[in-house]
Amino acid sequence: MNDWVDIGVIGDIPRLGARAVRAAETKIAVFRTDDDRLFALEDKCPHRSGPLSQGIVHGCRVTCPLHNLVIDLQSGEAVAPDEGRVGRFDVRLVGDRIQLDLPGARGRHLELA
């Protein structure tokens, strides 16, 4: 069973950009591609915990702003030759509203930062 939480509208995130939201102790980066696909990953690079939400989005990847490690937005996996993985979250668009699947958070409302 999914616990979808509304976090804002797609227009809150620029194309090829990201915004972050905090859910309990976890900071989540929500990314928007040039063709309006949405992805959600833990906002913490596996290399040195850099804020992925401040990285550069290109295609379906984001480059960490600290040390240029590239993460695949679909899987959360680092792109070779780098290694590592970040947690990913299901995200969907309902009309123009963005919703994240956050177990145990049903009924809560979170805001993009």
N, C-alpha and C positions, 0 to 999 in steps of 0.2 A: 504494500500500500504506500502511495506517495504522500508526502506532506509538502504540498506546493505553497510557497510563500511569495507574495507579491512584493517586488522591490522597486518598481518604478516603470517608466515608459522607455521604449527603445530610443526615443529622441534625447534621453538623458545621457546616452553614450555616443560620442561622435564615431563616424565610420573610421576604421583602423585605429580605434581607441579602446580605452577600458575605464571602468570605475570599480571601486572597491566597496564592499559591504561587510560589516562585522556580524557574525552569528555566534553568540556565546564567546568562546575563546579563539574562534577561527576567523581569520580575515580571508575573504573570498574575492578574487578578481573576476569581473564579468567583462568579456571581450566582445567587440562587434567587428566583424570583417567588412570589407568593402562591399560585399554582396549581401549584407545584413544578417549573416548567420551569427548566432550567439554561442559562446562557450564560457564555462565557469571553471576556474582552477583555484586551488589554494594560492593565496597571494604571497608565495614564499619560494624563491628559487632554491632548488636542491643543492646548489653549489655553496653559496654563502648567505642564503636567506634574503636575497635582494627582493624588492617589491616588484613583482611581475606586472602589476597594474600600472607601473610607470615605464614599462618597456615599450619597444617599438613593435607594433603589430604589422605583419606582412604575410599576405596569403592566409594560411591557417596556422601560423606560427607567431610566437612572440620572442623577442630577444631581450634578455635580462639587461637592465640599465647599468648594472655594476661591472660585469665581466663578460658580456656578450654570449653567454650560454643561450642556445636556442631551444625552445620548448614547443612541441607539437600541441596545438590547442585541442585537438580531438582526443588524444590519448593521455596527455600530461607527461609524456616521455621526452627526455632530452634527445635532440637530434645528433646522430653520430658525427664526429668522433666523441662527443661529450656523453656522459652517463648521468643517470638520475631520473627521478620521477616525482611529480607533485600530484596531490590528490585532485580529483575532478568531481564535479557536481553536475547533475542533470539540470538543464535550463530549458525553458520553453517560452514561446511568445504566444500570448492569447490576446488577439486584437493587436493593440500596441503596447500591452502590459507585459513586462518581463516577470517570470516566475522561476524561482529556484526550488529544487527538491531538497529540503532540509529535514531529515528525520527528527521527529520530536518537536518541530517548530510550528505545527499546524495552528492557524489562527493568529500567528504573530505577523507583524508588519515591519519590514526592514527597509531602510532607505539607502540608496546609493550615495557614496561620498564623492 
